Amino acid sequence: MVVRCNKACRLTATGKIAIPGTGVTIALKPAHTTLGGAGKRTLKLALSKSAQNSLRRLLKTGKTARATISIRAIGTTGPVR
């Protein structure tokens, strides 16, 4: 995903994938970046190999998945928008 700040900031993206009706939640590996000034950057959240296999197995049985992603930006003077 592409994220941006209007001033220098540190960006962190985290997420999880839930399989409704199964109680299974798979965490995504977080992604971090730092911008020295206003700009944008691409962050990629990843799945471990075992998480990929679990998700693939569940999706083959006809289940659906829902991803929740959270992005946090911290500037030099505190949280930014």
Secondary structure, 3 states (H helix, E strand, C coil): CEEEECCCEEEEEEEEEEECCCCEEEECECEEEEECCCEEEECCCECCHHHHHHHHHHHHCCCCCEEEEEEEEEECCEECC
